[in-house]
Amino acid sequence: MHKATKRFWSSLSALPKPVQDIAKKNFKLLKTNPKHPSLHFKMVGKNRA
């Protein structure tokens, strides 16, 4: 399960509309198919292996 924080949505709303549209499209894709080849993620934070 993937979810976004209030900070994410607040930051997103500060971006230009075309960027918001891309981010929303990719977040929706992440929720439906997290292994989709067009999504490129890397681990961040303390728990990196």
TORPA-4810 file (N, C-alpha, C, O; in nm, 3 decimals):
<nodes>
NODE_1_0.084_-0.118_0.000_0.000_0.000_0.000_0.089_0.124_0.000_0.186_0.132_0.075_M
NODE_2_0.055_0.218_-0.081_0.128_0.343_-0.090_0.036_0.457_-0.052_-0.081_0.460_-0.092_H
NODE_3_0.089_0.550_0.023_0.012_0.668_0.057_0.106_0.787_0.062_0.227_0.772_0.079_K
NODE_4_0.051_0.905_0.048_0.131_1.027_0.049_0.096_1.109_0.173_-0.016_1.104_0.223_A
NODE_5_0.194_1.183_0.220_0.175_1.265_0.338_0.107_1.397_0.302_0.098_1.434_0.185_T
NODE_6_0.060_1.466_0.405_0.003_1.600_0.384_0.109_1.693_0.325_0.079_1.779_0.242_K
NODE_7_0.232_1.674_0.370_0.342_1.758_0.319_0.361_1.736_0.168_0.385_1.831_0.093_R
NODE_8_0.348_1.610_0.123_0.359_1.580_-0.019_0.254_1.657_-0.097_0.285_1.726_-0.194_F
NODE_9_0.127_1.646_-0.053_0.018_1.711_-0.126_0.032_1.863_-0.122_-0.001_1.931_-0.219_W
NODE_10_0.080_1.915_-0.011_0.101_2.060_0.000_0.211_2.105_-0.096_0.197_2.206_-0.164_S
NODE_11_0.320_2.029_-0.100_0.430_2.062_-0.191_0.386_2.048_-0.336_0.424_2.128_-0.422_S
NODE_12_0.307_1.946_-0.362_0.258_1.923_-0.498_0.176_2.042_-0.547_0.188_2.083_-0.663_L
NODE_13_0.093_2.096_-0.460_0.006_2.206_-0.502_0.085_2.333_-0.535_0.033_2.422_-0.602_S
NODE_14_0.209_2.341_-0.488_0.293_2.457_-0.516_0.362_2.447_-0.653_0.419_2.545_-0.701_A
NODE_15_0.357_2.331_-0.714_0.422_2.309_-0.844_0.334_2.357_-0.958_0.213_2.373_-0.941_L
NODE_16_0.394_2.380_-1.075_0.315_2.419_-1.193_0.216_2.307_-1.230_0.244_2.189_-1.208_P
NODE_17_0.102_2.345_-1.285_-0.004_2.250_-1.318_0.044_2.132_-1.401_0.007_2.019_-1.370_K
NODE_18_0.124_2.151_-1.506_0.170_2.035_-1.585_0.250_1.935_-1.501_0.239_1.814_-1.522_P
NODE_19_0.329_1.984_-1.407_0.407_1.896_-1.321_0.314_1.823_-1.224_0.332_1.704_-1.197_V
NODE_20_0.214_1.893_-1.171_0.115_1.830_-1.084_0.045_1.716_-1.155_0.026_1.608_-1.098_Q
NODE_21_0.007_1.738_-1.279_-0.064_1.635_-1.357_0.023_1.510_-1.374_-0.027_1.398_-1.360_D
NODE_22_0.151_1.529_-1.403_0.242_1.415_-1.420_0.258_1.341_-1.287_0.254_1.218_-1.283_I
NODE_23_0.277_1.416_-1.178_0.295_1.354_-1.047_0.171_1.275_-1.006_0.183_1.164_-0.954_A
NODE_24_0.054_1.331_-1.028_-0.071_1.262_-0.993_-0.088_1.136_-1.077_-0.132_1.032_-1.026_K
NODE_25_-0.055_1.145_-1.205_-0.065_1.028_-1.294_0.029_0.918_-1.246_-0.010_0.801_-1.241_K
NODE_26_0.152_0.955_-1.211_0.249_0.855_-1.166_0.216_0.798_-1.029_0.242_0.681_-1.003_N
NODE_27_0.159_0.879_-0.941_0.118_0.827_-0.810_0.004_0.726_-0.827_0.001_0.623_-0.759_F
NODE_28_-0.088_0.757_-0.917_-0.197_0.663_-0.945_-0.142_0.532_-1.002_-0.187_0.423_-0.966_K
NODE_29_-0.045_0.543_-1.091_0.019_0.425_-1.148_0.090_0.345_-1.039_0.083_0.222_-1.038_L
NODE_30_0.158_0.413_-0.950_0.226_0.347_-0.839_0.128_0.266_-0.755_0.157_0.153_-0.716_L
NODE_31_0.012_0.323_-0.729_-0.087_0.252_-0.647_-0.145_0.131_-0.719_-0.177_0.031_-0.655_K
NODE_32_-0.159_0.139_-0.851_-0.219_0.028_-0.925_-0.117_-0.076_-0.969_-0.148_-0.195_-0.976_T
NODE_33_0.006_-0.031_-1.000_0.108_-0.123_-1.049_0.247_-0.074_-1.005_0.319_-0.013_-1.083_N
NODE_34_0.285_-0.102_-0.879_0.411_-0.049_-0.827_0.536_-0.099_-0.899_0.643_-0.041_-0.883_P
NODE_35_0.525_-0.206_-0.977_0.641_-0.259_-1.049_0.644_-0.217_-1.195_0.720_-0.272_-1.275_K
NODE_36_0.561_-0.119_-1.230_0.557_-0.073_-1.369_0.696_-0.023_-1.409_0.759_0.051_-1.334_H
NODE_37_0.743_-0.062_-1.528_0.880_-0.026_-1.569_0.905_0.124_-1.585_1.020_0.167_-1.583_P
NODE_38_0.801_0.203_-1.599_0.825_0.347_-1.615_0.848_0.417_-1.481_0.887_0.534_-1.478_S
NODE_39_0.824_0.346_-1.371_0.848_0.403_-1.239_0.990_0.369_-1.196_1.028_0.252_-1.192_L
NODE_40_1.067_0.469_-1.164_1.206_0.449_-1.123_1.224_0.506_-0.983_1.233_0.627_-0.965_H
NODE_41_1.230_0.418_-0.885_1.243_0.459_-0.746_1.374_0.408_-0.689_1.429_0.308_-0.733_F
NODE_42_1.422_0.480_-0.589_1.536_0.433_-0.513_1.504_0.452_-0.365_1.429_0.542_-0.328_K
NODE_43_1.561_0.367_-0.283_1.539_0.371_-0.140_1.607_0.493_-0.082_1.720_0.524_-0.118_M
NODE_44_1.539_0.562_0.008_1.598_0.676_0.078_1.580_0.656_0.228_1.492_0.581_0.270_V
NODE_45_1.661_0.721_0.306_1.647_0.713_0.450_1.747_0.620_0.516_1.839_0.569_0.452_G
NODE_46_1.726_0.598_0.645_1.818_0.519_0.726_1.816_0.371_0.693_1.918_0.303_0.711_K
NODE_47_1.706_0.319_0.646_1.691_0.175_0.628_1.742_0.125_0.493_1.705_0.016_0.448_N
NODE_48_1.826_0.202_0.430_1.882_0.158_0.301_1.973_0.039_0.321_2.047_0.031_0.418_R
NODE_49_1.966_-0.054_0.228_2.052_-0.172_0.237_2.177_-0.154_0.155_2.262_-0.243_0.150_A
</nodes>
